[in-house]
Amino acid sequence: MERLRDGRVGGLHLPELPPRLAAPDDSYLGQVGDLLRLSPVGQVRRLAGPVHVEQLGRLAAANIDGVLFGDVAAVLAGWPLSLPSSSRLELCAHPHAAAARVPGVELTIDACPPGTRGLRDLRRDRERVVLEHGQGVWIASPLDLLRIEQARGHRVQAGALLAVLEHRRRFPNGPTARRAYTEQQASEAVEAWLATSP
């Protein structure tokens, strides 16, 4: 197993990621900060467009039990990458939720996204994002989003998520801290993921 170095994310103690993961692109940090100054709806409007804002609102109103992951969730977490208009909302939910169709929402439901153990795994560190009118959605934590993008082999997306984590580490008291993790929870999450990585 690769040796881990010491670090902090969002005010919590985390082992730093191994060298193959520990290369956040510093050029993204300013963009992450700029994005996080916007409301969640503003973030999605800027990087994904008004169609995704409307779809998020409809998904929140449908109140499906699940955790949003993928590109749109990553934008809500703060990554600074623009999305193609063809991006779909991705929701980790029980298979019975697949029968739930939300009119006007391009939704992919996956019971077990790559790199995870499914909904129970993602619920552990999920973050609540409040949209307009008090409606909200649960999104996967940046660490979980990173696991998913790594498992998918998406290096650019993983680099952007590393920048989100680095921004939270550098500015733990900023508006980016949407969830308080304990040191032990974060360390266990990283170590469990590393134990399952090839």
Secondary structure as UniProt FT lines:
FT   STRAND          6..9
FT   TURN            10..11
FT   STRAND          12..15
FT   TURN            19..21
FT   HELIX           26..28
FT   HELIX           29..36
FT   HELIX           40..47
FT   HELIX           50..62
FT   STRAND          66..69
FT   HELIX           71..77
FT   TURN            85..86
FT   STRAND          89..93
FT   HELIX           95..99
FT   TURN            103..104
FT   STRAND          107..110
FT   TURN            114..115
FT   HELIX           119..123
FT   TURN            124..125
FT   STRAND          127..130
FT   HELIX           132..134
FT   STRAND          136..139
FT   HELIX           142..152
FT   HELIX           155..170
FT   TURN            172..173
FT   TURN            175..176
FT   HELIX           183..196
//
